[in-house]
């Protein structure tokens, strides 16, 4: 007998409607760039009524990305991404990140939750559900709570190239040193510094 693969799939509309009668919590998420060392991470709190599309904006603003590449989420075993809105069969098989809210994915978030930015190699983010905050502490908009390490330059292809750059900066005797200011557009880029206040200011538009 063939093995049956089970996963966490979107609930039927009737099942979602039943949950709509319950208070919807918010979620504290720990978002980190996989394979980064030291770990590049952000901690955010976001209402469960917000969509994955809004979470995409939250990740972009909290990390310091510029939304210049394609992206997708993996929740449970289901992939979510922006779709063109096409009515073709091919497009209709995709799960649109704009049409699903976080509270509908809570079970899947416990199982597997990741975000890939730039599918050409890209920056893979691990998203860990740290806390389900009861409705009694209602949240109306996303909040950036904390974080560490600067956002890597988007001119680099992935975290591995960035880590090699950091290693070369630590060893001036190496012949493959790269001018960091050319990659970042700033003479003051510090890979160990995360400007929490500036990142919180970027969140103003999400209210």
Secondary structure, DSSP 8 states (H G I E B T S, - for coil): ------------HHHHHHHHTS---EEEEEEEETT-SS--EEEEEEETTSBHHHHHHHHHHHHT--S-S-EEEEETTEEEE------SHHHHTSEEGGG-BGGGGHHHHHH-EEEEE-TTSBEEEEEEEEEEE-GGG--SS-EEEEEES----TTSSBHHHHHHHHHHHH-TTSTT---HHHHHS-TT--TT---HHHHHHHGGGG-
